[in-house]
């Protein structure tokens, strides 16, 4: 099996960065974007000044807003916001080609993982998941990056890996699609919590403890969803968690930091053109955890903060006054 021509669905920062990876070496790549100004800029000046300002793009990238132009490719990299993926795929002429899901989240209305959503909308398309610690601006600039590519079909996984792998974009294969998705979704919520710690000035000790205890929550949730422990401890789980909980380059961390500094969560989310996926994932993740009896106190705290049900001091008191328990739980 050979995969040559790729289309990237979504002209945000991450979609543009993946198009840059796909086009390296002059390999023709199509970038589908909803915004006309993004399409025009990519085609005329080889930049995306809206979402990835200042990064020169490979001329082999051609942008379009017309789905019919994407039929003659070998696979789609789907990089739409998680909550819009169903709508975008429903609008498209559903391909029989592989869909590589590169967004991170859980569909808020249905509570379904994104690979389940893709299977519903495009039942004849094989589905894979690409995830890991990836700030878009670093990937686009060619800085060293390693990712997880999850696919149930080994031959397809190898073909996809061979097409996107670069010396600076190392790709590790797994068959654990659920694990790759869980890590990417849960870490966004935990990154908001770490941002709150930063914005509130609670110190590095508190953030390190939050990352460790957050990883325990991720692991409990992932195992309950059928994920493998080793996937959660890998690039798409722990690796991505450490990255997004440590830098304002993370939209979720930045959102939490602003909340920690005293700004209103609802106003912050309304003002943003870019999406902090964790804000949409927190309520559905909390709901699923409650339904399944999975203990996720940090996720519950983020959900309460975003909904305005609790203030930061109340959340801290609730978390710090929890009954003592063995660390392994």
C-alpha positions as a printed NumPy array, in Angstrom:
array([[  0.   ,   0.   ,   0.   ],
       [  1.322,   3.43 ,  -0.985],
       [  0.012,   6.856,  -0.016],
       [  1.256,   9.884,  -1.931],
       [ -1.09 ,  12.852,  -2.187],
       [ -2.609,  14.157,   1.034],
       [ -5.338,  16.65 ,   1.825],
       [ -5.481,  18.506,   5.137],
       [ -8.991,  19.432,   6.307],
       [ -8.746,  22.542,   8.467],
       [ -6.715,  25.705,   7.925],
       [ -5.928,  26.572,  11.54 ],
       [ -2.434,  26.593,  13.011],
       [ -2.205,  22.82 ,  13.47 ],
       [ -3.702,  22.037,  10.069],
       [ -1.285,  24.444,   8.401],
       [  1.653,  22.922,  10.261],
       [  0.654,  19.424,   9.156],
       [  0.315,  20.641,   5.584],
       [  3.879,  21.921,   5.878],
       [  5.005,  18.463,   7.02 ],
       [  3.083,  16.768,   4.211],
       [  4.516,  19.131,   1.577],
       [  8.171,  18.831,   2.608],
       [ 10.319,  18.066,  -0.393],
       [  7.806,  19.547,  -2.82 ],
       [  5.132,  16.871,  -2.353],
       [  1.819,  18.305,  -3.551],
       [ -0.571,  18.853,  -0.648],
       [ -4.081,  20.322,  -0.556],
       [ -5.196,  22.423,   2.404],
       [ -8.954,  22.856,   2.805],
       [ -9.863,  25.965,   4.802],
       [-13.214,  27.528,   5.556],
       [-11.879,  31.095,   5.595],
       [-11.445,  32.787,   2.209],
       [ -8.649,  35.011,   3.533],
       [ -6.655,  31.955,   4.607],
       [ -7.094,  30.31 ,   1.2  ],
       [ -6.047,  33.479,  -0.62 ],
       [ -2.978,  34.088,   1.539],
       [ -1.698,  30.506,   1.338],
       [ -1.992,  30.511,  -2.459],
       [ -0.668,  34.032,  -3.088],
       [  2.036,  34.638,  -0.478],
       [  2.549,  31.107,   0.915],
       [  1.659,  32.114,   4.463],
       [ -1.26 ,  31.755,   6.852],
       [ -1.241,  35.186,   8.534],
       [ -4.476,  34.454,  10.411],
       [ -3.357,  31.382,  12.367],
       [  0.395,  30.917,  11.802],
       [  1.733,  34.388,  11.194],
       [  5.319,  34.768,  10.039],
       [  5.848,  31.144,   8.947],
       [  6.737,  30.722,   5.284],
       [  4.965,  27.714,   3.773],
       [  6.127,  25.279,   1.142],
       [  4.852,  26.36 ,  -2.308],
       [  3.714,  22.751,  -2.818],
       [  0.77 ,  23.531,  -0.509],
       [ -2.324,  24.642,  -2.399],
       [ -5.335,  25.888,  -0.449],
       [ -8.99 ,  25.521,  -1.397],
       [-12.441,  25.889,   0.137],
       [-13.994,  23.479,  -2.379],
       [-14.43 ,  19.891,  -1.214],
       [-14.758,  18.573,  -4.747],
       [-11.047,  19.285,  -5.305],
       [-10.128,  16.788,  -2.588],
       [-11.448,  13.666,  -4.289],
       [ -8.238,  12.731,  -6.076],
       [ -6.034,  12.282,  -3.027],
       [ -4.98 ,   9.175,  -1.113],
       [ -5.897,  10.226,   2.446],
       [ -7.289,  13.108,   4.492],
       [ -5.701,  14.57 ,   7.597],
       [ -8.744,  15.876,   9.492],
       [ -7.757,  18.861,  11.651],
       [-11.059,  20.642,  12.256],
       [-12.034,  21.718,  15.794],
       [-13.332,  18.621,  17.573],
       [-16.843,  20.005,  18.049],
       [-17.167,  20.801,  14.323],
       [-15.721,  17.602,  12.889],
       [-19.084,  15.887,  12.387],
       [-20.536,  18.902,  10.564],
       [-17.498,  19.325,   8.308],
       [-17.36 ,  15.64 ,   7.358],
       [-21.119,  15.637,   6.776],
       [-20.712,  18.489,   4.285],
       [-17.96 ,  16.698,   2.417],
       [-18.387,  14.097,  -0.304],
       [-17.509,  11.315,   2.141],
       [-14.43 ,   9.589,   0.783],
       [-13.657,   5.891,   0.788],
       [-10.102,   6.865,   1.631],
       [ -8.371,   6.854,   5.021],
       [ -9.164,   9.617,   7.52 ],
       [ -6.36 ,  10.515,   9.92 ],
       [ -7.911,  12.385,  12.836],
       [ -5.588,  15.047,  14.218],
       [ -7.98 ,  16.955,  16.493],
       [ -8.184,  16.342,  20.247],
       [-11.449,  16.193,  22.129],
       [-14.726,  14.398,  22.786],
       [-17.937,  15.358,  20.987],
       [-19.849,  17.364,  23.565],
       [-23.409,  16.521,  22.532],
       [-23.031,  12.764,  22.058],
       [-20.136,  12.015,  24.411],
       [-18.479,  10.038,  21.609],
       [-14.782,   9.826,  20.832],
       [-13.867,  11.378,  17.505],
       [-13.019,   8.081,  15.808],
       [-16.551,   6.907,  16.574],
       [-17.953,  10.115,  15.087],
       [-15.87 ,   9.634,  11.929],
       [-17.042,   6.033,  11.573],
       [-20.666,   7.181,  11.842],
       [-20.345,   9.92 ,   9.226],
       [-17.985,   8.1  ,   6.842],
       [-18.592,   4.382,   7.507],
       [-16.575,   3.193,   4.508],
       [-13.418,   5.122,   5.444],
       [-10.617,   3.56 ,   7.508],
       [ -9.82 ,   5.781,  10.499],
       [ -6.474,   6.475,  12.192],
       [ -5.48 ,   8.946,  14.913],
       [ -2.404,  11.198,  15.008],
       [ -1.57 ,  12.681,  18.402],
       [  1.326,  13.748,  20.582],
       [  3.194,  16.75 ,  22.03 ],
       [  2.955,  19.144,  19.087],
       [  2.953,  22.923,  19.201],
       [  2.022,  23.95 ,  15.673],
       [  4.572,  26.739,  15.289],
       [  7.438,  24.382,  16.179],
       [  6.25 ,  21.669,  13.791],
       [  5.861,  24.177,  10.952],
       [  9.365,  25.506,  11.602],
       [ 10.821,  21.998,  11.309],
       [ 11.87 ,  21.64 ,  14.956],
       [ 12.224,  18.058,  16.249],
       [  8.873,  16.437,  17.078],
       [  7.693,  12.906,  17.856],
       [  4.091,  11.719,  17.557],
       [  1.901,   8.657,  17.927],
       [  0.01 ,   7.314,  14.912],
       [ -2.725,   4.89 ,  15.979],
       [ -4.281,   2.579,  13.4  ],
       [ -5.947,  -0.842,  13.636],
       [ -4.739,  -1.799,  10.152],
       [ -0.981,  -2.408,  10.33 ],
       [ -0.397,  -2.037,   6.579],
       [ -2.316,   1.237,   6.446],
       [ -0.512,   2.499,   9.524],
       [  2.862,   1.793,   7.956],
       [  1.849,   3.486,   4.694],
       [  0.646,   6.585,   6.537],
       [  3.765,   6.662,   8.683],
       [  6.038,   6.403,   5.673],
       [  4.209,   9.279,   3.977],
       [  4.362,  11.793,   6.841],
       [  7.521,  10.772,   8.691],
       [ 10.486,  13.137,   8.435],
       [ 13.852,  13.29 ,  10.215],
       [ 12.291,  16.074,  12.307],
       [  8.829,  14.458,  12.583],
       [  9.328,  11.011,  14.084],
       [  6.219,   8.831,  13.992],
       [  5.602,   5.873,  16.316],
       [  2.917,   3.317,  15.42 ],
       [  0.358,   1.721,  17.718],
       [ -2.925,  -0.108,  17.235],
       [ -4.415,   1.597,  20.313],
       [ -6.767,   4.144,  18.731],
       [ -8.716,   4.664,  21.962],
       [ -5.544,   5.336,  23.95 ],
       [ -4.253,   7.919,  21.491],
       [ -7.589,   9.74 ,  21.549],
       [ -8.072,   9.655,  25.329],
       [ -4.663,  11.168,  25.998],
       [ -5.219,  14.062,  23.604],
       [ -8.676,  14.831,  24.969],
       [ -7.997,  14.604,  28.714],
       [ -4.724,  16.543,  28.676],
       [ -6.526,  19.631,  27.35 ],
       [ -8.702,  19.777,  30.464],
       [ -5.729,  19.217,  32.763],
       [ -3.798,  21.97 ,  30.968],
       [ -6.534,  24.438,  31.935],
       [ -6.068,  23.409,  35.566],
       [ -2.298,  23.905,  35.338],
       [ -2.854,  27.316,  33.777],
       [ -5.025,  28.276,  36.743],
       [ -2.195,  27.252,  39.077],
       [  0.203,  29.461,  37.107],
       [ -2.152,  32.417,  36.961],
       [ -2.915,  32.173,  40.668],
       [  0.777,  32.055,  41.533],
       [  0.549,  28.744,  43.395],
       [  4.075,  27.651,  42.482],
       [  5.931,  24.934,  40.62 ],
       [  5.381,  22.305,  43.323],
       [  1.626,  22.607,  42.883],
       [  1.845,  22.354,  39.111],
       [  4.061,  19.249,  39.268],
       [  1.64 ,  17.609,  41.696],
       [ -1.275,  18.528,  39.459],
       [  0.386,  16.992,  36.393],
       [  1.101,  13.768,  38.289],
       [ -2.371,  13.478,  39.789],
       [ -3.908,  14.518,  36.48 ],
       [ -2.039,  11.712,  34.767],
       [ -3.566,   9.318,  37.305],
       [ -7.016,  10.581,  36.284],
       [ -6.151,  10.212,  32.598],
       [ -5.018,   6.651,  33.214],
       [ -8.161,   5.689,  35.138],
       [-10.37 ,   7.127,  32.411],
       [ -8.342,   5.615,  29.588],
       [ -8.343,   2.108,  31.025],
       [-12.106,   2.324,  31.514],
       [-12.439,   3.295,  27.826],
       [-10.347,   0.351,  26.62 ],
       [ -7.015,   2.152,  26.226],
       [ -3.66 ,   0.517,  26.899],
       [ -1.628,   1.766,  29.851],
       [  1.556,   1.991,  27.762],
       [ -0.149,   4.283,  25.239],
       [ -1.286,   6.613,  28.018],
       [  2.296,   6.679,  29.342],
       [  3.622,   7.509,  25.863],
       [  3.739,  10.49 ,  23.537],
       [ -0.008,  10.915,  23.049],
       [ -0.692,  10.752,  26.791],
       [  2.01 ,  11.733,  29.264],
       [  4.157,  13.426,  26.61 ],
       [  1.365,  15.702,  25.428],
       [  0.252,  16.318,  29.014],
       [  3.679,  17.588,  30.089],
       [  3.932,  19.894,  27.062],
       [  0.513,  21.515,  27.292],
       [  0.661,  21.911,  31.076],
       [  3.898,  23.882,  30.912],
       [  3.636,  26.665,  28.332],
       [  1.475,  29.597,  27.291],
       [  1.889,  28.317,  23.727],
       [ -0.929,  25.97 ,  24.775],
       [ -4.331,  27.592,  24.23 ],
       [ -5.755,  25.56 ,  27.11 ],
       [ -2.965,  26.542,  29.505],
       [ -3.372,  30.19 ,  28.468],
       [ -7.11 ,  30.04 ,  29.119],
       [ -6.522,  28.615,  32.582],
       [ -3.82 ,  31.18 ,  33.321],
       [ -6.194,  34.025,  32.481],
       [ -8.859,  32.484,  34.74 ],
       [ -6.284,  32.166,  37.511],
       [ -5.472,  35.86 ,  37.102],
       [ -9.121,  36.674,  37.779],
       [-10.649,  37.009,  34.331],
       [-14.118,  35.67 ,  33.525],
       [-14.119,  32.233,  31.856],
       [-17.22 ,  32.823,  29.713],
       [-15.897,  36.128,  28.39 ],
       [-12.502,  34.61 ,  27.631],
       [-14.018,  31.811,  25.561],
       [-16.29 ,  34.213,  23.668],
       [-13.398,  36.483,  22.726],
       [-11.175,  33.747,  21.284],
       [-10.887,  33.083,  17.564],
       [ -8.777,  30.014,  18.233],
       [-10.328,  27.13 ,  20.156],
       [ -9.307,  25.919,  23.613],
       [-10.691,  22.402,  23.177],
       [-10.459,  21.62 ,  26.882],
       [-13.282,  24.046,  27.627],
       [-15.623,  21.928,  25.478],
       [-14.199,  18.623,  26.658],
       [-14.424,  19.326,  30.413],
       [-18.219,  19.064,  30.789],
       [-18.619,  15.913,  28.691],
       [-15.558,  14.287,  30.276],
       [-16.948,  15.042,  33.746],
       [-20.331,  13.646,  32.726],
       [-18.871,  10.4  ,  31.391],
       [-16.7  ,  10.   ,  34.485],
       [-19.743,  10.377,  36.732],
       [-21.793,   7.924,  34.672],
       [-19.024,   5.313,  34.771],
       [-17.983,   5.908,  38.368],
       [-14.463,   7.093,  37.455],
       [-12.834,   9.319,  40.089],
       [-11.646,  12.512,  38.305],
       [-11.623,  15.356,  40.866],
       [ -9.38 ,  17.684,  38.834],
       [-11.624,  17.36 ,  35.786],
       [-14.66 ,  18.017,  38.   ],
       [-12.962,  21.119,  39.4  ],
       [-12.194,  22.509,  35.929],
       [-15.782,  21.892,  34.849],
       [-17.09 ,  23.736,  37.929],
       [-14.723,  26.661,  37.335],
       [-15.673,  27.037,  33.676],
       [-19.386,  26.951,  34.518],
       [-18.948,  29.491,  37.304],
       [-20.285,  27.057,  39.896],
       [-17.205,  27.412,  42.107],
       [-14.472,  29.959,  42.583],
       [-10.771,  29.164,  42.615],
       [-10.509,  29.259,  46.415],
       [-13.462,  26.863,  46.75 ],
       [-11.945,  24.483,  44.22 ],
       [ -8.579,  24.514,  45.991],
       [-10.178,  23.838,  49.346],
       [-12.211,  20.955,  47.915],
       [ -9.171,  19.35 ,  46.278],
       [ -6.822,  19.805,  49.243],
       [ -9.343,  18.523,  51.791],
       [-10.056,  15.238,  50.022],
       [ -9.606,  12.191,  52.297],
       [ -6.093,  10.686,  52.313],
       [ -5.609,   7.732,  49.994],
       [ -2.816,   5.536,  48.599],
       [ -0.988,   7.182,  45.693],
       [ -1.693,   4.259,  43.386],
       [ -5.419,   5.078,  43.396]])
